[in-house]
């Protein structure tokens, strides 16, 4: 409950500064080189740049090939392996400042990281007749938008003799969706030990020290809802790419071990339209949600990094 209250406070503060706060935007880099050294803009950009784990992800953009068991109904092709090949990434970082202090300096910054990803979704396909050993490589144009939000706050740093500094204090998950696509994740339920959380917005903010904490070695059950029983839903982990079980009603389930890897990690849930994989003429269409988590409470992320 405290996590949700804190998130609501940050969101409300960010909304309050909309239209009256100061916004900056940059392309390809989080650093605005025109900003004077020591300015709030430069400090925030430096903090973002120094925390690459919160700017990038280690699961969705992987080009690790994935296999798929079984063939969809009325399939035109049989996907043997498939992967993404990202050839161009354009990054835009939008920073909005607000919540000024007594001398008018901002104390809150909302950073939204946008990435426009271009490339291809590649499928090594075989004929639907297993006795036919012919193979073909299908390359579908990929045009995806990737979004993550970060929150930074400025407060006194005792090490710097009470001079104030900007610190990363909150993050969202990641939303990746195909431009013009119709495939959509409605919710993801996460069950592990005493945790039972349903997420309906991957861009909901979470305080770093309240980031999703899973019990080491415990199984984690995921239930994704897309509302379309013909979708194919995939799990992306650090070293694993697997298919969810289709329950036939627009929900899909998967279970993975939390492991014992210390520090920040990510897992992803990716919904693909049936035609993306099983129809060589259908367009690529995907919606993926990525979530940060930790399994070691003593080495989980903390505020003021």
N, C-alpha and C positions, 0 to 999 in steps of 0.2 A: 504493500500500500504506500509506503514512504517513497518508493521509487516512482510510482505513478504521480504522487503529489508533486515531487520535485520536478518531474518532466513537465507537468502541467504549468508549474510556475515559470519554467524556462520558456515554454511555448508562448504563454501569455505575455511574457516580457518581450519576446521577439516580435509578437504581433503588435504590441503597443508601440514599438519603435518603428514599425513600417510606416513609411511616408514622412516621418520626422527625423529618423536617424540618417546616418551617412552610409552610403553604399559604394563599394568598389567592385570592379570586375576585371579579371585578367584572363588571357587566353594562353594555353600551353604551359603556364607556370603559375604557381601560387604566389610568387613574389612580384609585387609591383615595384619595378626598379626605379620608377620616377618618384616614389615616396621617399621623403627625407629619412636619413638614418635615425633610428630611435623612435620614429613615429609609431602610433598605434597600428597603422596599416602594415608597416614593415615588421613589427613585432609579431602580429597575428600570422602574417605570411610565413615568418620563420618558424613559428611553433608548428604550423601545419606541415611545412616542408620537413621538419625534423621528426615527424610522426608518420612515416610512410605506411605503417601497418593499418592506420586509420584512413588513409587516402586510397589505398589499393586493396585488392583482395587476392588471396592465393588459391582460389578454387575455380571461379567462373571463367577467367580468361586462360586457364590452362588448355594447352593443345593436346592433352593426353587423349588418345583414341578411346572410344567406349564401344562395347558390344551390346547387343540387345537380343534377348531370347524370345523366340516366337515371332509370328508375323501378324499384323493387324488384319481385320476383316476386309475383304475386297482390296488387298494390298496390290499395288502395281509393281512394287519392288520389294526386295528382301534386304534390309540394311544389315551388313555384316560388321562394319565399323563406321563410326562417325565422329567428327570433331569440328571445332571452330578454328578458323584461321583468321586472326585479327591482323589486318594490314595497315590500318590507320586509326590513330586515337587522337582526337582533339579534345583537350581539357579546358574547361572554363570554371573558374572559382569565383563565386559571388559571395561577398562579405558584407553583412549589414550590421552596423553598430547602433547601440542604444543604451538605455538606462544610465544617463549621465550622472556624474558625481557632483559635488557642490561647486566645482570649478568648471563644470561643463564637459569633462572628459568622459568618454564612454567606459562602462564597466562590463558590458556584455557584447559579445560578437557571435552572430549566427553565420556559419560558413556552410555554403551549399556547393558541393563539388559535382559538376556535370562532366560526363565523358560521352562523346559521340564516337561510337565504334563502327568501323566499316571493315568488311572482309567477306568471307564466305563460310557457309555451313557445308562441310564436305561429307559426303556419304560414299563409302565403298559398298556398292550394292551387287547383289547376286539375283538371279532369276527366282521367281516365286516357286519354281519347280526345283527342289534340291538336287535332282539328278543333272540339272544344267549347271555346268561348272564355269560358265562365262561370268566375267566381272566387269563392272563399269564404275567410273568415278563421276559422281554428280556433285556439282558445285553450285549452291544456291546463294544468291546475294544476301549478305547480312548487313543490316542497318539498325543498330540498337542504341538506346539511350540508357546510360548508367548514372545513378544518382545516390549520393550519400550526404548526410548532414552532420556537422560538428558544432559543438558549443564551446566557446572559450570565455573565461572570466578574468578580469584584472583585479588583483588584490596585492597587498603589501607582501614583500619577500623579506623575511628577517635576515637572510644571508646577505642581502643587498642593502642593509641598513635602512629597512623599511621602504625602500623604493619599490614602486608597484611594478608588477610584471604580468604578462598574459600567460594563462595556463589552460591547457585542454582539460575540460571537465565532463564533457558528454559526447555521445555519439549515437547515431542511428544505425540501422542495418543498411542494406543496399537494395535498391529496386532496379532491375534491368528489364527493359521491355522493347519489343520490336516496334519501330515507327510504323503506324498504320495497322498494327496487328490487332487481333481480337482475342487471343488467348490471354486468360487472366486468372491469377491465383486469388481466391476469395479469402482464405485464411490458412494458417498453419498452426496446429496444436502440438505442443511439446510436452511430453510426459517423461519424467525421470525421477525416481525416488519420490520425494515429497513435492516436487515441482509439477504443476499442471497449468500451463500457460497457453492461451490462444491468442495469436497475433493476427490482427486484421490490417495493420499498416506497417510495412517494413521500415518506414522512415520515422516511426515514433522514436523520440529521444530517450536515452538512458544515461544516467550518471555512470562514470567509469567504474567507481567502486561498487556500483549496484549492477554491473553488467551481468548477463546471464551466467550463473555459476552452476555447473553440473558436478555431481559427485564422481570422483575418480573411479573408473572401472565399471560404472553402472550403465545398464542399457538405456538408450534414449529412444523413445517411440515418437515418430512423427506422423501426423495425420494432415495431409494437404487436401483442401477442398478447392476444386475449380468449377464444379457444376456441370462439367462436360465429361461424360463417361468415356468418350473416345480419345481424350487427351493421353499423352504419355508423360509421366512425371518421373524425374530423375533426381537422385541424391548426389551432391558433390561434396566430397571431403578432401582433406589434405592429400591422402593417398588412395582415395576410393571414389569410384563413379559407378553407381548402381541404379537399378530401376525400382521404383515403388510398386507395391502390389495394387492393382486396380480392383477396387471393391464393386465396380459396376454401377455405382450410384453417383458418380461425380466426386467421390472421395478416394484417397490413395494413402496407403500406409507403408512405413518403412521403419526399421529398427537398426541402430548402430551403437557400438560401445563408445562411451565417453572417452575412454583411454586415460592415460596418466601424463600426457604431454603438458609441461608447465607453460604458463604464459598465454597470450592471446591466440585464439584460433578462430577459424570461420567454417561454417557449413552452409551449403546452398540447397535450395529446392527449386528445380527448373521444370516448368510445364511447357511442353511442346504440343502444337497441334498434331493430330494424327497424320495429316498430309505432309507435314514437315519431314517425317521419316519414311512414310509408306507410299508417297505419291511423287514421282520424279518431276511432275509438272506443277505441283502445288508450291506456293511460296513458303519460305522459312517464316515461322511465327512462334515466338517464345516470350514467356514472362518468368523471370527468376527473382527469388528473394534470397538474400545472403544475410547471415546472422553471425555477429561476433559472440564468442563465449570463452570461458575459462574453466579449468577443472581443478586447479590448485588454489585454494583460498589464500595461501600465503604468498603466491606469486601472481595473483590476479591484478589487472590494471588498477591504478589508484589515481585519484585526482591530483592536479597540480604537477603534471609532467611537462 
